[in-house]
Amino acid sequence: MRLRNRHMARKNSAGHGLGLSGCVVLLETIGGRIKARQNTPHGLIIEITLPITNEMLQEANATLH
């Protein structure tokens, strides 16, 4: 599925059609990604991946122990 298509928004929509596009730009800027796939027979699955550094992982582990 194409996530960057700004023309998918309905013409009568109350929104501005920038939400998903902004998410994609933000995630790619920080090294993350967003993917979408059909969830047959209904719906959509959106997967968001965020980067993590070793320092962030060590801090999280220290907090848990």
N, C-alpha and C positions, 0 to 999 in steps of 0.2 A: 504494500500500500504506500502511496506517496503522501508524506506528511507535510510537504512544503507547498501544496497547492492552495493558494490563497483564494482561488475562485470557487472553492467548494461551499463556502458559506451561502446560505439562502439570501436572496435579495431582500426579503422582508424581515430579516433577522434583526433583533434589537442590539446585537453585539457588533463589534468592529472587525471581527475576523482576524485579530492579531494574537490571540492567546496561544494557540498551538505553535504558530510561527515563532513567537517570542520564546517559548519553552525550548524549541529546537535550537535556536541561536544561543541561548544561555547555556544549555547543556553542552553543545559543541565547543563553546568558548572555554569551558572549564575541563574539557576532556571527557565529558559524558556522552550519552547517546539516548535516543528514544526510538522505540520500534513499536509498530502496531500490526496486529494480525487479526483475521477474522476468527470469531469463536462460534463456529457453526453448531447449531442452526441459528443462534441469536447472538448479537452483541459483538464486542470488540475487546481484545486484550491489548493493553498498552504496557510495555516494559520500559522502565527507566533505569539506566545504569549510571551510577555516580562514581567518580574516581576516588581512591583513597590512598594516602601516602603511608609509608611505614610509621612515621611519627604519629599520625592520626590513629593507626591501629594500636600502637604501643600505649597511647593515652587511653584508648577505650579499654584495653586489657587491664591497665592499672586501676581504672575506675571500678572494674568488676571484681577485683581481688582485694 
